Amino acid sequence: MRTAMTVINTNGAALRALAASQRANNAIGDVMARLSTGQRINAARDDAAGLAISNAMTSQLRGMAQGVRNTMDGISLVQTADGFLSETTNVLQRLRELTIQSRSDTYGEKDRLAIQTEVTALSSHIDATLKNAAFNGISLFRTQAPTYDDNGQPIDNAVRLNIQAGPNAASTVPLAIDPVSTEFDRDKTAKTWDYPLLNPNRSAGAAYEITIFLTAPATQAGTDTHLVTFDDYMAKGKIAGREITRDDIGTTVTQQVGDQWYDPDGQPKQFSFLLTMPSTTISAAAHTVTVEDFIARAKIAGREVTRDDIGTTVTQSYGDQWYDPSKVLLPDYRYVSYEAGSTSPPKTHLVTMEDFMANGEGYNFRVRAGDVGTTVLNTSGAWWYDPAKGGYFSHQSAEEYAERRHFTMAEELKVTNPYRIDNTLSRLDALLGQVSQVRAEMGASANRLQSVANDLNNASTNLSEARSRITDADFSQESVNLAREQILSQSAIAMLAQSQQSQKDVLKLLGQ
């Protein structure tokens, strides 16, 4: 129980009324801030924990909103790619129509050449369209021929993108667009191109093994015909001694001297690059000229064997030299020239593959594979390859093989003869299936992205409601709070006025 005192220095009632008025005014200010902003939390002091939670929710919500925009961009990319492939499908169907047309024997050579003009134009159009197809600077398709690893497995060459479809780092949707090949690589025909001669790790021995999958050169003309195939071209076959070109593929030729065709059953041959010593006598001894003699650059009476000589039988003459498989290559320098024997040898020498194959030597060093292409001092005692002394050397490089095996779409799709027409038809069917598969996969990706966008919209709605319950002001409640605080403020002011009355009573006690 309080003891009432009559004082003038301290007016407790007035102080309490003043404090109540201040509290009411502060509360009115807070309520008016909530009502004017619509936010329950306008400062950290309003609800520190709620502010931290709402900020985290805001980050999620804004990330979701951006994720929805990202997925829409991803859908646009897929639709753009599908648009390119839709037109590509139309052109492929037209190409197939032309191929079926040219397959009929009612069309002659000139007709097929006319059809080929449109086929080439449409093929080039598809190739250029897919190579240049892009979305916002991003290439949409890979058109290279399939590549394989050392185990023969295809190497992934798809265009792979990650669509950031959510607020977190893990919220990504992978998007893959498989390649649509408009380029083609021919496989090797057995080991036709694997010349151990060019293998720098191969040890020199009595002979070098060369796998040559070609028939022996034809030694006479005949009535037999041959359909020139892709394998003949890849194996570097010959028509009358000249190498087969791409335009020859699919044509039918009549046997001529020097014809050589792909032979899948060909066996490795041993060529030691050695010849017998030149004959110094004439006799009745006969010799049948062989393919090995021709390859080793043997001699008939001092002149080199030609293709026309293969299979003929000659009697021994001065200067005859025949292929001799019994010879040992090392240290025989039958195919190198001795620079010291020259009156004025050049000061430098460019080391060639022939020098390496012929076991040439520089000054105190044996030519190695790594020396090929270098220029060395040509001192006395150097031994270099001499083309006049015979020998067989392959110049088949990896670069030449890669160029030979590669076909563009325009080179691959030919309708000029039945053989090429069948190849073109199979290529077009494969391409149509490939394009359809890519379009199906892109359609599935677009549906997935749309589903992700729907999920994000649903999650954003629910999270927004949760954040609203934390941060948004309840106008009904705040209106009640405002009315209450206004009444309390007015009451406090009235009580403050009444508290001054006690001070006037003191004057009465003083006789005033």
Buried (B, 14 or more C-beta within 10 A) or exposed (E): EEEEEEEEEEBEBBEBBBEBBEBBBEBBEBBBBBBEEEBBBBEEEBBEEBBEBBEEBBEBBEBBBBBBBBBBBBBBBBEBBBEBBEEBBEBBEEBBEBBEBBBEEEBEEEBBEEBBEEBBEBBBBBBEBBBEBBBEEEBBBBBEBEEEEEEEEEEEBBBEBEBBBBBEEEBBBEBEBBBBBBBBBBEBBBBBBEBBBBEEEEEEEEBBEBBBBBBBBBBEEEEEEBBBBBBBBBBBBBBBBEEBEBEBBBBEBEBBBBBBBBBEEBEEBEBBBBBBEEBEEEEEEEBEBBBBBBBBBBBBBEEBBBBBBBBEEBEBBEEBBBBBEEBEBEEBBBBBBBBEEEEEBEEEBEBBBBBBBBBBBBEEEEBEEEBBEEEBEBBEEBBBBBEEBBBBBBEBEEEEBEEBBBBBBBBBBBBBBBBBBEBBBEBBEEBBEBBEEBBEBBEEBBEBBBEBBEBBBEBBEEBBEBBEEBBBBEEEEBEEBBEBBBEBBEBBBEBBEEBEEBEEEEEEEEEE
